[in-house]
């Protein structure tokens, strides 16, 4: 069981805040912390409006989000670090090689699926990102809580 989950993408305005919102909504166990950051974050930016819209259409409340840069302290505090692409693994492990054992693709259970960045793409790309992230988030739920997944 993991109680502190960090979700990482590049800019921390599309994929990781979407996954963060989905995890927060679906984790029923109290005490599970979920946060997100970016390897090259656009500091203090809000979530992309298309990402927010796609979450809302799917019944997920987008939380108040401000992008932030991943740092060593965040990586050490997390019990589980979920990444969108293999290239982000290199960035994370360059910062803190000791976190290798708790760092995985969010798409690990979907045959190591990488989640493509929808940034500056049409709404359809964000909808596809949501669908992929939704399956990936559901796959991780048994490790974050006991009971049924959605």
Secondary structure as a PSIPRED ss2 file (coil, helix, strand):
# PSIPRED VFORMAT (PSIPRED V4.0)

   1 X C   1.000  0.000  0.000
   2 X C   1.000  0.000  0.000
   3 X C   1.000  0.000  0.000
   4 X E   0.000  0.000  1.000
   5 X E   0.000  0.000  1.000
   6 X E   0.000  0.000  1.000
   7 X E   0.000  0.000  1.000
   8 X E   0.000  0.000  1.000
   9 X E   0.000  0.000  1.000
  10 X C   1.000  0.000  0.000
  11 X C   1.000  0.000  0.000
  12 X C   1.000  0.000  0.000
  13 X C   1.000  0.000  0.000
  14 X C   1.000  0.000  0.000
  15 X H   0.000  1.000  0.000
  16 X H   0.000  1.000  0.000
  17 X H   0.000  1.000  0.000
  18 X H   0.000  1.000  0.000
  19 X H   0.000  1.000  0.000
  20 X H   0.000  1.000  0.000
  21 X H   0.000  1.000  0.000
  22 X H   0.000  1.000  0.000
  23 X H   0.000  1.000  0.000
  24 X H   0.000  1.000  0.000
  25 X H   0.000  1.000  0.000
  26 X H   0.000  1.000  0.000
  27 X C   1.000  0.000  0.000
  28 X C   1.000  0.000  0.000
  29 X C   1.000  0.000  0.000
  30 X C   1.000  0.000  0.000
  31 X C   1.000  0.000  0.000
  32 X C   1.000  0.000  0.000
  33 X E   0.000  0.000  1.000
  34 X E   0.000  0.000  1.000
  35 X E   0.000  0.000  1.000
  36 X E   0.000  0.000  1.000
  37 X E   0.000  0.000  1.000
  38 X E   0.000  0.000  1.000
  39 X C   1.000  0.000  0.000
  40 X C   1.000  0.000  0.000
  41 X C   1.000  0.000  0.000
  42 X C   1.000  0.000  0.000
  43 X C   1.000  0.000  0.000
  44 X C   1.000  0.000  0.000
  45 X C   1.000  0.000  0.000
  46 X C   1.000  0.000  0.000
  47 X C   1.000  0.000  0.000
  48 X C   1.000  0.000  0.000
  49 X H   0.000  1.000  0.000
  50 X H   0.000  1.000  0.000
  51 X H   0.000  1.000  0.000
  52 X H   0.000  1.000  0.000
  53 X H   0.000  1.000  0.000
  54 X H   0.000  1.000  0.000
  55 X H   0.000  1.000  0.000
  56 X H   0.000  1.000  0.000
  57 X H   0.000  1.000  0.000
  58 X C   1.000  0.000  0.000
  59 X C   1.000  0.000  0.000
  60 X C   1.000  0.000  0.000
  61 X C   1.000  0.000  0.000
  62 X C   1.000  0.000  0.000
  63 X C   1.000  0.000  0.000
  64 X C   1.000  0.000  0.000
  65 X C   1.000  0.000  0.000
  66 X C   1.000  0.000  0.000
  67 X C   1.000  0.000  0.000
  68 X C   1.000  0.000  0.000
  69 X E   0.000  0.000  1.000
  70 X C   1.000  0.000  0.000
  71 X C   1.000  0.000  0.000
  72 X H   0.000  1.000  0.000
  73 X H   0.000  1.000  0.000
  74 X H   0.000  1.000  0.000
  75 X H   0.000  1.000  0.000
  76 X H   0.000  1.000  0.000
  77 X H   0.000  1.000  0.000
  78 X C   1.000  0.000  0.000
  79 X C   1.000  0.000  0.000
  80 X E   0.000  0.000  1.000
  81 X E   0.000  0.000  1.000
  82 X E   0.000  0.000  1.000
  83 X E   0.000  0.000  1.000
  84 X C   1.000  0.000  0.000
  85 X C   1.000  0.000  0.000
  86 X H   0.000  1.000  0.000
  87 X H   0.000  1.000  0.000
  88 X H   0.000  1.000  0.000
  89 X H   0.000  1.000  0.000
  90 X H   0.000  1.000  0.000
  91 X H   0.000  1.000  0.000
  92 X H   0.000  1.000  0.000
  93 X H   0.000  1.000  0.000
  94 X H   0.000  1.000  0.000
  95 X H   0.000  1.000  0.000
  96 X C   1.000  0.000  0.000
  97 X H   0.000  1.000  0.000
  98 X H   0.000  1.000  0.000
  99 X H   0.000  1.000  0.000
 100 X H   0.000  1.000  0.000
 101 X H   0.000  1.000  0.000
 102 X H   0.000  1.000  0.000
 103 X E   0.000  0.000  1.000
 104 X E   0.000  0.000  1.000
 105 X E   0.000  0.000  1.000
 106 X C   1.000  0.000  0.000
 107 X E   0.000  0.000  1.000
 108 X C   1.000  0.000  0.000
 109 X C   1.000  0.000  0.000
 110 X C   1.000  0.000  0.000
 111 X C   1.000  0.000  0.000
 112 X C   1.000  0.000  0.000
 113 X E   0.000  0.000  1.000
 114 X C   1.000  0.000  0.000
 115 X C   1.000  0.000  0.000
 116 X C   1.000  0.000  0.000
 117 X C   1.000  0.000  0.000
 118 X C   1.000  0.000  0.000
 119 X C   1.000  0.000  0.000
 120 X C   1.000  0.000  0.000
 121 X C   1.000  0.000  0.000
 122 X C   1.000  0.000  0.000
 123 X H   0.000  1.000  0.000
 124 X H   0.000  1.000  0.000
 125 X H   0.000  1.000  0.000
 126 X H   0.000  1.000  0.000
 127 X H   0.000  1.000  0.000
 128 X H   0.000  1.000  0.000
 129 X H   0.000  1.000  0.000
 130 X H   0.000  1.000  0.000
 131 X H   0.000  1.000  0.000
 132 X H   0.000  1.000  0.000
 133 X H   0.000  1.000  0.000
 134 X H   0.000  1.000  0.000
 135 X H   0.000  1.000  0.000
 136 X H   0.000  1.000  0.000
 137 X H   0.000  1.000  0.000
 138 X H   0.000  1.000  0.000
 139 X H   0.000  1.000  0.000
 140 X H   0.000  1.000  0.000
 141 X H   0.000  1.000  0.000
 142 X H   0.000  1.000  0.000
 143 X H   0.000  1.000  0.000
 144 X H   0.000  1.000  0.000
 145 X C   1.000  0.000  0.000
 146 X C   1.000  0.000  0.000
 147 X C   1.000  0.000  0.000
 148 X C   1.000  0.000  0.000
 149 X C   1.000  0.000  0.000
 150 X C   1.000  0.000  0.000
